[in-house]
Amino acid sequence: MARRVRDANLESREARTKLKGRDKPYWRAIERGLHLGYRKPKGGGTGKWAVRHYLGKQSYEVEDDRRS
């Protein structure tokens, strides 16, 4: 049976606005080796979502919508 992964810090828009802005995402494990992250900018504004997948040997593949 599927279960819903919950994280009070990431679950609602209101909760995400209360997070401290930083360069590193706030990560939440979805399943073994798969994480969902939310990066809140230091200067305020809209945050960005990211996904990371564990490749092994302490290596991750990260996909996010950070654009220069």
CHARMM internal coordinates of N, CA and C (Angstrom, degrees):
IC EDIT
DIST 1 N 1 CA 1.4482
DIST 1 CA 1 C 1.5337
ANGL 1 N 1 CA 1 C 109.04
DIST 1 C 2 N 1.2955
ANGL 1 CA 1 C 2 N 116.97
DIHE 1 N 1 CA 1 C 2 N 132.43
DIST 2 N 2 CA 1.4635
ANGL 1 C 2 N 2 CA 121.90
DIHE 1 CA 1 C 2 N 2 CA 179.44
DIST 2 CA 2 C 1.5194
ANGL 2 N 2 CA 2 C 110.22
DIHE 1 C 2 N 2 CA 2 C -71.18
DIST 2 C 3 N 1.3051
ANGL 2 CA 2 C 3 N 114.64
DIHE 2 N 2 CA 2 C 3 N 147.87
DIST 3 N 3 CA 1.4558
ANGL 2 C 3 N 3 CA 118.92
DIHE 2 CA 2 C 3 N 3 CA 177.17
DIST 3 CA 3 C 1.5198
ANGL 3 N 3 CA 3 C 108.73
DIHE 2 C 3 N 3 CA 3 C -126.34
DIST 3 C 4 N 1.2858
ANGL 3 CA 3 C 4 N 116.21
DIHE 3 N 3 CA 3 C 4 N 156.74
DIST 4 N 4 CA 1.4530
ANGL 3 C 4 N 4 CA 121.84
DIHE 3 CA 3 C 4 N 4 CA 179.96
DIST 4 CA 4 C 1.5201
ANGL 4 N 4 CA 4 C 108.88
DIHE 3 C 4 N 4 CA 4 C -94.25
DIST 4 C 5 N 1.3178
ANGL 4 CA 4 C 5 N 116.33
DIHE 4 N 4 CA 4 C 5 N 127.42
DIST 5 N 5 CA 1.4575
ANGL 4 C 5 N 5 CA 121.42
DIHE 4 CA 4 C 5 N 5 CA 177.15
DIST 5 CA 5 C 1.5151
ANGL 5 N 5 CA 5 C 107.44
DIHE 4 C 5 N 5 CA 5 C -84.51
DIST 5 C 6 N 1.3260
ANGL 5 CA 5 C 6 N 116.31
DIHE 5 N 5 CA 5 C 6 N 128.03
DIST 6 N 6 CA 1.4608
ANGL 5 C 6 N 6 CA 119.60
DIHE 5 CA 5 C 6 N 6 CA -176.68
DIST 6 CA 6 C 1.5231
ANGL 6 N 6 CA 6 C 110.01
DIHE 5 C 6 N 6 CA 6 C -122.70
DIST 6 C 7 N 1.2973
ANGL 6 CA 6 C 7 N 115.39
DIHE 6 N 6 CA 6 C 7 N 143.88
DIST 7 N 7 CA 1.4562
ANGL 6 C 7 N 7 CA 122.57
DIHE 6 CA 6 C 7 N 7 CA 175.51
DIST 7 CA 7 C 1.5185
ANGL 7 N 7 CA 7 C 106.72
DIHE 6 C 7 N 7 CA 7 C -146.06
DIST 7 C 8 N 1.3114
ANGL 7 CA 7 C 8 N 116.37
DIHE 7 N 7 CA 7 C 8 N 114.72
DIST 8 N 8 CA 1.4678
ANGL 7 C 8 N 8 CA 120.77
DIHE 7 CA 7 C 8 N 8 CA -175.76
DIST 8 CA 8 C 1.5277
ANGL 8 N 8 CA 8 C 112.10
DIHE 7 C 8 N 8 CA 8 C -59.57
DIST 8 C 9 N 1.3406
ANGL 8 CA 8 C 9 N 118.66
DIHE 8 N 8 CA 8 C 9 N -30.34
DIST 9 N 9 CA 1.4625
ANGL 8 C 9 N 9 CA 121.23
DIHE 8 CA 8 C 9 N 9 CA -178.99
DIST 9 CA 9 C 1.5210
ANGL 9 N 9 CA 9 C 113.21
DIHE 8 C 9 N 9 CA 9 C -73.00
DIST 9 C 10 N 1.3138
ANGL 9 CA 9 C 10 N 117.87
DIHE 9 N 9 CA 9 C 10 N -25.57
DIST 10 N 10 CA 1.4615
ANGL 9 C 10 N 10 CA 121.20
DIHE 9 CA 9 C 10 N 10 CA -175.07
DIST 10 CA 10 C 1.5208
ANGL 10 N 10 CA 10 C 113.70
DIHE 9 C 10 N 10 CA 10 C -112.93
DIST 10 C 11 N 1.3054
ANGL 10 CA 10 C 11 N 117.68
DIHE 10 N 10 CA 10 C 11 N -11.12
DIST 11 N 11 CA 1.4576
ANGL 10 C 11 N 11 CA 121.49
DIHE 10 CA 10 C 11 N 11 CA -169.88
DIST 11 CA 11 C 1.5237
ANGL 11 N 11 CA 11 C 114.59
DIHE 10 C 11 N 11 CA 11 C -66.87
DIST 11 C 12 N 1.3071
ANGL 11 CA 11 C 12 N 118.35
DIHE 11 N 11 CA 11 C 12 N -39.26
DIST 12 N 12 CA 1.4603
ANGL 11 C 12 N 12 CA 119.60
DIHE 11 CA 11 C 12 N 12 CA -177.26
DIST 12 CA 12 C 1.5303
ANGL 12 N 12 CA 12 C 110.82
DIHE 11 C 12 N 12 CA 12 C -121.94
DIST 12 C 13 N 1.3036
ANGL 12 CA 12 C 13 N 115.60
DIHE 12 N 12 CA 12 C 13 N 157.31
DIST 13 N 13 CA 1.4614
ANGL 12 C 13 N 13 CA 121.20
DIHE 12 CA 12 C 13 N 13 CA 177.90
DIST 13 CA 13 C 1.5208
ANGL 13 N 13 CA 13 C 110.30
DIHE 12 C 13 N 13 CA 13 C -60.74
DIST 13 C 14 N 1.3186
ANGL 13 CA 13 C 14 N 116.65
DIHE 13 N 13 CA 13 C 14 N -41.04
DIST 14 N 14 CA 1.4639
ANGL 13 C 14 N 14 CA 121.40
DIHE 13 CA 13 C 14 N 14 CA 179.50
DIST 14 CA 14 C 1.5312
ANGL 14 N 14 CA 14 C 111.13
DIHE 13 C 14 N 14 CA 14 C -61.10
DIST 14 C 15 N 1.3227
ANGL 14 CA 14 C 15 N 117.05
DIHE 14 N 14 CA 14 C 15 N -42.82
DIST 15 N 15 CA 1.4650
ANGL 14 C 15 N 15 CA 120.75
DIHE 14 CA 14 C 15 N 15 CA 178.94
DIST 15 CA 15 C 1.5243
ANGL 15 N 15 CA 15 C 110.99
DIHE 14 C 15 N 15 CA 15 C -65.02
DIST 15 C 16 N 1.3405
ANGL 15 CA 15 C 16 N 117.38
DIHE 15 N 15 CA 15 C 16 N -39.29
DIST 16 N 16 CA 1.4629
ANGL 15 C 16 N 16 CA 120.44
DIHE 15 CA 15 C 16 N 16 CA 179.77
DIST 16 CA 16 C 1.5230
ANGL 16 N 16 CA 16 C 111.99
DIHE 15 C 16 N 16 CA 16 C -67.33
DIST 16 C 17 N 1.3397
ANGL 16 CA 16 C 17 N 118.07
DIHE 16 N 16 CA 16 C 17 N -30.47
DIST 17 N 17 CA 1.4704
ANGL 16 C 17 N 17 CA 119.60
DIHE 16 CA 16 C 17 N 17 CA 178.25
DIST 17 CA 17 C 1.5239
ANGL 17 N 17 CA 17 C 111.32
DIHE 16 C 17 N 17 CA 17 C -68.06
DIST 17 C 18 N 1.3190
ANGL 17 CA 17 C 18 N 117.88
DIHE 17 N 17 CA 17 C 18 N -22.98
DIST 18 N 18 CA 1.4611
ANGL 17 C 18 N 18 CA 121.75
DIHE 17 CA 17 C 18 N 18 CA -179.71
DIST 18 CA 18 C 1.5212
ANGL 18 N 18 CA 18 C 113.16
DIHE 17 C 18 N 18 CA 18 C -83.38
DIST 18 C 19 N 1.3273
ANGL 18 CA 18 C 19 N 117.65
DIHE 18 N 18 CA 18 C 19 N -11.15
DIST 19 N 19 CA 1.4614
ANGL 18 C 19 N 19 CA 120.62
DIHE 18 CA 18 C 19 N 19 CA 178.88
DIST 19 CA 19 C 1.5189
ANGL 19 N 19 CA 19 C 110.55
DIHE 18 C 19 N 19 CA 19 C -68.19
DIST 19 C 20 N 1.3100
ANGL 19 CA 19 C 20 N 115.87
DIHE 19 N 19 CA 19 C 20 N 148.06
DIST 20 N 20 CA 1.4561
ANGL 19 C 20 N 20 CA 121.75
DIHE 19 CA 19 C 20 N 20 CA 176.73
DIST 20 CA 20 C 1.5342
ANGL 20 N 20 CA 20 C 108.69
DIHE 19 C 20 N 20 CA 20 C -75.26
DIST 20 C 21 N 1.3221
ANGL 20 CA 20 C 21 N 117.65
DIHE 20 N 20 CA 20 C 21 N 134.93
DIST 21 N 21 CA 1.4551
ANGL 20 C 21 N 21 CA 121.70
DIHE 20 CA 20 C 21 N 21 CA 177.96
DIST 21 CA 21 C 1.5190
ANGL 21 N 21 CA 21 C 111.09
DIHE 20 C 21 N 21 CA 21 C -67.62
DIST 21 C 22 N 1.3386
ANGL 21 CA 21 C 22 N 116.93
DIHE 21 N 21 CA 21 C 22 N 137.44
DIST 22 N 22 CA 1.4658
ANGL 21 C 22 N 22 CA 121.59
DIHE 21 CA 21 C 22 N 22 CA 179.31
DIST 22 CA 22 C 1.5181
ANGL 22 N 22 CA 22 C 109.64
DIHE 21 C 22 N 22 CA 22 C -161.78
DIST 22 C 23 N 1.3349
ANGL 22 CA 22 C 23 N 115.94
DIHE 22 N 22 CA 22 C 23 N 165.92
DIST 23 N 23 CA 1.4595
ANGL 22 C 23 N 23 CA 121.07
DIHE 22 CA 22 C 23 N 23 CA -178.48
DIST 23 CA 23 C 1.5288
ANGL 23 N 23 CA 23 C 112.41
DIHE 22 C 23 N 23 CA 23 C -73.94
DIST 23 C 24 N 1.3298
ANGL 23 CA 23 C 24 N 116.91
DIHE 23 N 23 CA 23 C 24 N -35.96
DIST 24 N 24 CA 1.4612
ANGL 23 C 24 N 24 CA 120.90
DIHE 23 CA 23 C 24 N 24 CA -177.75
DIST 24 CA 24 C 1.5273
ANGL 24 N 24 CA 24 C 110.34
DIHE 23 C 24 N 24 CA 24 C -84.97
DIST 24 C 25 N 1.3278
ANGL 24 CA 24 C 25 N 117.25
DIHE 24 N 24 CA 24 C 25 N 141.98
DIST 25 N 25 CA 1.4707
ANGL 24 C 25 N 25 CA 119.85
DIHE 24 CA 24 C 25 N 25 CA 177.71
DIST 25 CA 25 C 1.5254
ANGL 25 N 25 CA 25 C 112.01
DIHE 24 C 25 N 25 CA 25 C -69.97
DIST 25 C 26 N 1.3061
ANGL 25 CA 25 C 26 N 115.42
DIHE 25 N 25 CA 25 C 26 N 157.83
DIST 26 N 26 CA 1.4556
ANGL 25 C 26 N 26 CA 122.63
DIHE 25 CA 25 C 26 N 26 CA 168.39
DIST 26 CA 26 C 1.5223
ANGL 26 N 26 CA 26 C 105.30
DIHE 25 C 26 N 26 CA 26 C -86.91
DIST 26 C 27 N 1.3283
ANGL 26 CA 26 C 27 N 118.05
DIHE 26 N 26 CA 26 C 27 N 111.55
DIST 27 N 27 CA 1.4610
ANGL 26 C 27 N 27 CA 121.63
DIHE 26 CA 26 C 27 N 27 CA -174.66
DIST 27 CA 27 C 1.5154
ANGL 27 N 27 CA 27 C 111.35
DIHE 26 C 27 N 27 CA 27 C -94.67
DIST 27 C 28 N 1.3432
ANGL 27 CA 27 C 28 N 115.29
DIHE 27 N 27 CA 27 C 28 N 146.43
DIST 28 N 28 CA 1.4598
ANGL 27 C 28 N 28 CA 123.34
DIHE 27 CA 27 C 28 N 28 CA 175.53
DIST 28 CA 28 C 1.5176
ANGL 28 N 28 CA 28 C 107.78
DIHE 27 C 28 N 28 CA 28 C -134.74
DIST 28 C 29 N 1.3377
ANGL 28 CA 28 C 29 N 117.10
DIHE 28 N 28 CA 28 C 29 N 124.80
DIST 29 N 29 CA 1.4576
ANGL 28 C 29 N 29 CA 121.16
DIHE 28 CA 28 C 29 N 29 CA 179.17
DIST 29 CA 29 C 1.5253
ANGL 29 N 29 CA 29 C 109.75
DIHE 28 C 29 N 29 CA 29 C -69.72
DIST 29 C 30 N 1.3190
ANGL 29 CA 29 C 30 N 116.42
DIHE 29 N 29 CA 29 C 30 N 129.31
DIST 30 N 30 CA 1.4521
ANGL 29 C 30 N 30 CA 122.46
DIHE 29 CA 29 C 30 N 30 CA 176.46
DIST 30 CA 30 C 1.5291
ANGL 30 N 30 CA 30 C 108.79
DIHE 29 C 30 N 30 CA 30 C -94.68
DIST 30 C 31 N 1.3105
ANGL 30 CA 30 C 31 N 115.12
DIHE 30 N 30 CA 30 C 31 N -46.58
DIST 31 N 31 CA 1.4583
ANGL 30 C 31 N 31 CA 122.70
DIHE 30 CA 30 C 31 N 31 CA 172.75
DIST 31 CA 31 C 1.5176
ANGL 31 N 31 CA 31 C 106.34
DIHE 30 C 31 N 31 CA 31 C -154.62
DIST 31 C 32 N 1.3064
ANGL 31 CA 31 C 32 N 117.27
DIHE 31 N 31 CA 31 C 32 N 176.09
DIST 32 N 32 CA 1.4592
ANGL 31 C 32 N 32 CA 119.92
DIHE 31 CA 31 C 32 N 32 CA -176.84
DIST 32 CA 32 C 1.5293
ANGL 32 N 32 CA 32 C 110.71
DIHE 31 C 32 N 32 CA 32 C -57.62
DIST 32 C 33 N 1.3276
ANGL 32 CA 32 C 33 N 116.39
DIHE 32 N 32 CA 32 C 33 N 120.51
DIST 33 N 33 CA 1.4542
ANGL 32 C 33 N 33 CA 121.95
DIHE 32 CA 32 C 33 N 33 CA 177.93
DIST 33 CA 33 C 1.5181
ANGL 33 N 33 CA 33 C 115.59
DIHE 32 C 33 N 33 CA 33 C 84.41
DIST 33 C 34 N 1.3360
ANGL 33 CA 33 C 34 N 118.22
DIHE 33 N 33 CA 33 C 34 N 1.87
DIST 34 N 34 CA 1.4627
ANGL 33 C 34 N 34 CA 121.53
DIHE 33 CA 33 C 34 N 34 CA -179.01
DIST 34 CA 34 C 1.5214
ANGL 34 N 34 CA 34 C 109.18
DIHE 33 C 34 N 34 CA 34 C -130.60
DIST 34 C 35 N 1.3399
ANGL 34 CA 34 C 35 N 116.38
DIHE 34 N 34 CA 34 C 35 N 126.14
DIST 35 N 35 CA 1.4592
ANGL 34 C 35 N 35 CA 121.60
DIHE 34 CA 34 C 35 N 35 CA -176.28
DIST 35 CA 35 C 1.5186
ANGL 35 N 35 CA 35 C 111.53
DIHE 34 C 35 N 35 CA 35 C -131.77
DIST 35 C 36 N 1.3182
ANGL 35 CA 35 C 36 N 115.21
DIHE 35 N 35 CA 35 C 36 N 145.91
DIST 36 N 36 CA 1.4541
ANGL 35 C 36 N 36 CA 122.74
DIHE 35 CA 35 C 36 N 36 CA 174.25
DIST 36 CA 36 C 1.5214
ANGL 36 N 36 CA 36 C 107.07
DIHE 35 C 36 N 36 CA 36 C -108.66
DIST 36 C 37 N 1.3275
ANGL 36 CA 36 C 37 N 116.43
DIHE 36 N 36 CA 36 C 37 N 134.00
DIST 37 N 37 CA 1.4565
ANGL 36 C 37 N 37 CA 120.34
DIHE 36 CA 36 C 37 N 37 CA -177.94
DIST 37 CA 37 C 1.5121
ANGL 37 N 37 CA 37 C 112.55
DIHE 36 C 37 N 37 CA 37 C -127.06
DIST 37 C 38 N 1.3192
ANGL 37 CA 37 C 38 N 115.25
DIHE 37 N 37 CA 37 C 38 N 153.55
DIST 38 N 38 CA 1.4622
ANGL 37 C 38 N 38 CA 122.09
DIHE 37 CA 37 C 38 N 38 CA 176.13
DIST 38 CA 38 C 1.5178
ANGL 38 N 38 CA 38 C 107.53
DIHE 37 C 38 N 38 CA 38 C -128.86
DIST 38 C 39 N 1.3281
ANGL 38 CA 38 C 39 N 116.05
DIHE 38 N 38 CA 38 C 39 N 121.24
DIST 39 N 39 CA 1.4649
ANGL 38 C 39 N 39 CA 121.98
DIHE 38 CA 38 C 39 N 39 CA -179.26
DIST 39 CA 39 C 1.5200
ANGL 39 N 39 CA 39 C 108.21
DIHE 38 C 39 N 39 CA 39 C -104.88
DIST 39 C 40 N 1.3381
ANGL 39 CA 39 C 40 N 115.90
DIHE 39 N 39 CA 39 C 40 N 116.19
DIST 40 N 40 CA 1.4613
ANGL 39 C 40 N 40 CA 120.81
DIHE 39 CA 39 C 40 N 40 CA 178.20
DIST 40 CA 40 C 1.5281
ANGL 40 N 40 CA 40 C 108.48
DIHE 39 C 40 N 40 CA 40 C -99.35
DIST 40 C 41 N 1.3318
ANGL 40 CA 40 C 41 N 118.33
DIHE 40 N 40 CA 40 C 41 N 126.45
DIST 41 N 41 CA 1.4664
ANGL 40 C 41 N 41 CA 121.15
DIHE 40 CA 40 C 41 N 41 CA -178.74
DIST 41 CA 41 C 1.5258
ANGL 41 N 41 CA 41 C 112.00
DIHE 40 C 41 N 41 CA 41 C -64.41
DIST 41 C 42 N 1.3287
ANGL 41 CA 41 C 42 N 115.99
DIHE 41 N 41 CA 41 C 42 N 146.03
DIST 42 N 42 CA 1.4681
ANGL 41 C 42 N 42 CA 121.24
DIHE 41 CA 41 C 42 N 42 CA 179.00
DIST 42 CA 42 C 1.5179
ANGL 42 N 42 CA 42 C 111.82
DIHE 41 C 42 N 42 CA 42 C -62.99
DIST 42 C 43 N 1.3149
ANGL 42 CA 42 C 43 N 117.01
DIHE 42 N 42 CA 42 C 43 N -36.17
DIST 43 N 43 CA 1.4555
ANGL 42 C 43 N 43 CA 121.06
DIHE 42 CA 42 C 43 N 43 CA -176.68
DIST 43 CA 43 C 1.5222
ANGL 43 N 43 CA 43 C 113.88
DIHE 42 C 43 N 43 CA 43 C -86.72
DIST 43 C 44 N 1.3117
ANGL 43 CA 43 C 44 N 117.64
DIHE 43 N 43 CA 43 C 44 N 9.82
DIST 44 N 44 CA 1.4589
ANGL 43 C 44 N 44 CA 120.58
DIHE 43 CA 43 C 44 N 44 CA -176.83
DIST 44 CA 44 C 1.5160
ANGL 44 N 44 CA 44 C 110.48
DIHE 43 C 44 N 44 CA 44 C 87.36
DIST 44 C 45 N 1.2878
ANGL 44 CA 44 C 45 N 116.75
DIHE 44 N 44 CA 44 C 45 N -176.45
DIST 45 N 45 CA 1.4573
ANGL 44 C 45 N 45 CA 120.75
DIHE 44 CA 44 C 45 N 45 CA -179.70
DIST 45 CA 45 C 1.5145
ANGL 45 N 45 CA 45 C 111.75
DIHE 44 C 45 N 45 CA 45 C 100.76
DIST 45 C 46 N 1.3283
ANGL 45 CA 45 C 46 N 114.61
DIHE 45 N 45 CA 45 C 46 N -167.61
DIST 46 N 46 CA 1.4512
ANGL 45 C 46 N 46 CA 121.47
DIHE 45 CA 45 C 46 N 46 CA -176.04
DIST 46 CA 46 C 1.5220
ANGL 46 N 46 CA 46 C 111.34
DIHE 45 C 46 N 46 CA 46 C -79.54
DIST 46 C 47 N 1.3115
ANGL 46 CA 46 C 47 N 116.34
DIHE 46 N 46 CA 46 C 47 N 133.42
DIST 47 N 47 CA 1.4571
ANGL 46 C 47 N 47 CA 121.82
DIHE 46 CA 46 C 47 N 47 CA 177.86
DIST 47 CA 47 C 1.5160
ANGL 47 N 47 CA 47 C 111.73
DIHE 46 C 47 N 47 CA 47 C -81.99
DIST 47 C 48 N 1.3233
ANGL 47 CA 47 C 48 N 115.77
DIHE 47 N 47 CA 47 C 48 N 170.27
DIST 48 N 48 CA 1.4591
ANGL 47 C 48 N 48 CA 122.49
DIHE 47 CA 47 C 48 N 48 CA -178.96
DIST 48 CA 48 C 1.5230
ANGL 48 N 48 CA 48 C 109.22
DIHE 47 C 48 N 48 CA 48 C -126.37
DIST 48 C 49 N 1.3387
ANGL 48 CA 48 C 49 N 115.12
DIHE 48 N 48 CA 48 C 49 N 147.03
DIST 49 N 49 CA 1.4510
ANGL 48 C 49 N 49 CA 121.90
DIHE 48 CA 48 C 49 N 49 CA 178.37
DIST 49 CA 49 C 1.5172
ANGL 49 N 49 CA 49 C 110.09
DIHE 48 C 49 N 49 CA 49 C -94.78
DIST 49 C 50 N 1.3324
ANGL 49 CA 49 C 50 N 116.24
DIHE 49 N 49 CA 49 C 50 N 151.28
DIST 50 N 50 CA 1.4591
ANGL 49 C 50 N 50 CA 122.10
DIHE 49 CA 49 C 50 N 50 CA 178.18
DIST 50 CA 50 C 1.5242
ANGL 50 N 50 CA 50 C 108.91
DIHE 49 C 50 N 50 CA 50 C -144.15
DIST 50 C 51 N 1.3193
ANGL 50 CA 50 C 51 N 115.09
DIHE 50 N 50 CA 50 C 51 N 157.18
DIST 51 N 51 CA 1.4577
ANGL 50 C 51 N 51 CA 122.51
DIHE 50 CA 50 C 51 N 51 CA 176.51
DIST 51 CA 51 C 1.5123
ANGL 51 N 51 CA 51 C 107.12
DIHE 50 C 51 N 51 CA 51 C -128.98
DIST 51 C 52 N 1.3388
ANGL 51 CA 51 C 52 N 116.66
DIHE 51 N 51 CA 51 C 52 N 140.57
DIST 52 N 52 CA 1.4577
ANGL 51 C 52 N 52 CA 119.06
DIHE 51 CA 51 C 52 N 52 CA 173.63
DIST 52 CA 52 C 1.5222
ANGL 52 N 52 CA 52 C 109.26
DIHE 51 C 52 N 52 CA 52 C -133.12
DIST 52 C 53 N 1.3169
ANGL 52 CA 52 C 53 N 114.30
DIHE 52 N 52 CA 52 C 53 N 145.91
DIST 53 N 53 CA 1.4512
ANGL 52 C 53 N 53 CA 122.61
DIHE 52 CA 52 C 53 N 53 CA -178.28
DIST 53 CA 53 C 1.5223
ANGL 53 N 53 CA 53 C 108.22
DIHE 52 C 53 N 53 CA 53 C -126.16
DIST 53 C 54 N 1.3188
ANGL 53 CA 53 C 54 N 116.85
DIHE 53 N 53 CA 53 C 54 N 129.06
DIST 54 N 54 CA 1.4622
ANGL 53 C 54 N 54 CA 121.80
DIHE 53 CA 53 C 54 N 54 CA -179.39
DIST 54 CA 54 C 1.5171
ANGL 54 N 54 CA 54 C 110.08
DIHE 53 C 54 N 54 CA 54 C -75.85
DIST 54 C 55 N 1.3436
ANGL 54 CA 54 C 55 N 116.72
DIHE 54 N 54 CA 54 C 55 N 125.60
DIST 55 N 55 CA 1.4591
ANGL 54 C 55 N 55 CA 122.27
DIHE 54 CA 54 C 55 N 55 CA -178.64
DIST 55 CA 55 C 1.5197
ANGL 55 N 55 CA 55 C 112.75
DIHE 54 C 55 N 55 CA 55 C -97.01
DIST 55 C 56 N 1.3206
ANGL 55 CA 55 C 56 N 116.80
DIHE 55 N 55 CA 55 C 56 N -14.87
DIST 56 N 56 CA 1.4566
ANGL 55 C 56 N 56 CA 121.72
DIHE 55 CA 55 C 56 N 56 CA -176.10
DIST 56 CA 56 C 1.5165
ANGL 56 N 56 CA 56 C 110.51
DIHE 55 C 56 N 56 CA 56 C 107.45
DIST 56 C 57 N 1.3268
ANGL 56 CA 56 C 57 N 116.25
DIHE 56 N 56 CA 56 C 57 N 161.81
DIST 57 N 57 CA 1.4702
ANGL 56 C 57 N 57 CA 122.47
DIHE 56 CA 56 C 57 N 57 CA 179.04
DIST 57 CA 57 C 1.5281
ANGL 57 N 57 CA 57 C 111.16
DIHE 56 C 57 N 57 CA 57 C 53.84
DIST 57 C 58 N 1.3219
ANGL 57 CA 57 C 58 N 116.67
DIHE 57 N 57 CA 57 C 58 N 42.88
DIST 58 N 58 CA 1.4717
ANGL 57 C 58 N 58 CA 124.22
DIHE 57 CA 57 C 58 N 58 CA 178.47
DIST 58 CA 58 C 1.5261
ANGL 58 N 58 CA 58 C 113.04
DIHE 57 C 58 N 58 CA 58 C 57.53
DIST 58 C 59 N 1.3117
ANGL 58 CA 58 C 59 N 116.91
DIHE 58 N 58 CA 58 C 59 N 35.58
DIST 59 N 59 CA 1.4625
ANGL 58 C 59 N 59 CA 122.31
DIHE 58 CA 58 C 59 N 59 CA -179.10
DIST 59 CA 59 C 1.5293
ANGL 59 N 59 CA 59 C 109.74
DIHE 58 C 59 N 59 CA 59 C -122.02
DIST 59 C 60 N 1.3463
ANGL 59 CA 59 C 60 N 115.76
DIHE 59 N 59 CA 59 C 60 N 138.11
DIST 60 N 60 CA 1.4554
ANGL 59 C 60 N 60 CA 122.03
DIHE 59 CA 59 C 60 N 60 CA 179.86
DIST 60 CA 60 C 1.5236
ANGL 60 N 60 CA 60 C 110.62
DIHE 59 C 60 N 60 CA 60 C -124.62
DIST 60 C 61 N 1.3188
ANGL 60 CA 60 C 61 N 115.23
DIHE 60 N 60 CA 60 C 61 N 149.82
DIST 61 N 61 CA 1.4529
ANGL 60 C 61 N 61 CA 121.77
DIHE 60 CA 60 C 61 N 61 CA 169.01
DIST 61 CA 61 C 1.5271
ANGL 61 N 61 CA 61 C 105.86
DIHE 60 C 61 N 61 CA 61 C -106.05
DIST 61 C 62 N 1.3368
ANGL 61 CA 61 C 62 N 116.82
DIHE 61 N 61 CA 61 C 62 N 122.45
DIST 62 N 62 CA 1.4608
ANGL 61 C 62 N 62 CA 121.13
DIHE 61 CA 61 C 62 N 62 CA -176.52
DIST 62 CA 62 C 1.5198
ANGL 62 N 62 CA 62 C 109.08
DIHE 61 C 62 N 62 CA 62 C -114.10
DIST 62 C 63 N 1.3195
ANGL 62 CA 62 C 63 N 115.29
DIHE 62 N 62 CA 62 C 63 N 133.42
DIST 63 N 63 CA 1.4608
ANGL 62 C 63 N 63 CA 121.05
DIHE 62 CA 62 C 63 N 63 CA 175.83
DIST 63 CA 63 C 1.5215
ANGL 63 N 63 CA 63 C 107.21
DIHE 62 C 63 N 63 CA 63 C -124.88
DIST 63 C 64 N 1.3210
ANGL 63 CA 63 C 64 N 116.14
DIHE 63 N 63 CA 63 C 64 N 122.03
DIST 64 N 64 CA 1.4583
ANGL 63 C 64 N 64 CA 120.25
DIHE 63 CA 63 C 64 N 64 CA 177.35
DIST 64 CA 64 C 1.5166
ANGL 64 N 64 CA 64 C 109.63
DIHE 63 C 64 N 64 CA 64 C -143.39
DIST 64 C 65 N 1.3033
ANGL 64 CA 64 C 65 N 116.04
DIHE 64 N 64 CA 64 C 65 N 178.73
DIST 65 N 65 CA 1.4600
ANGL 64 C 65 N 65 CA 119.30
DIHE 64 CA 64 C 65 N 65 CA -178.59
DIST 65 CA 65 C 1.5233
ANGL 65 N 65 CA 65 C 111.42
DIHE 64 C 65 N 65 CA 65 C -107.67
DIST 65 C 66 N 1.3340
ANGL 65 CA 65 C 66 N 116.42
DIHE 65 N 65 CA 65 C 66 N 34.37
DIST 66 N 66 CA 1.4677
ANGL 65 C 66 N 66 CA 120.20
DIHE 65 CA 65 C 66 N 66 CA 172.88
DIST 66 CA 66 C 1.5219
ANGL 66 N 66 CA 66 C 107.74
DIHE 65 C 66 N 66 CA 66 C -75.62
DIST 66 C 67 N 1.2801
ANGL 66 CA 66 C 67 N 115.76
DIHE 66 N 66 CA 66 C 67 N 125.45
DIST 67 N 67 CA 1.4582
ANGL 66 C 67 N 67 CA 120.69
DIHE 66 CA 66 C 67 N 67 CA 179.84
DIST 67 CA 67 C 1.5217
ANGL 67 N 67 CA 67 C 108.85
DIHE 66 C 67 N 67 CA 67 C -130.15
DIST 67 C 68 N 1.3109
ANGL 67 CA 67 C 68 N 115.83
DIHE 67 N 67 CA 67 C 68 N 139.75
DIST 68 N 68 CA 1.4669
ANGL 67 C 68 N 68 CA 119.80
DIHE 67 CA 67 C 68 N 68 CA 179.30
DIST 68 CA 68 C 1.4951
ANGL 68 N 68 CA 68 C 110.60
DIHE 67 C 68 N 68 CA 68 C -84.17
END
COOR INIT
IC SEED 1 N 1 CA 1 C
IC BUILD
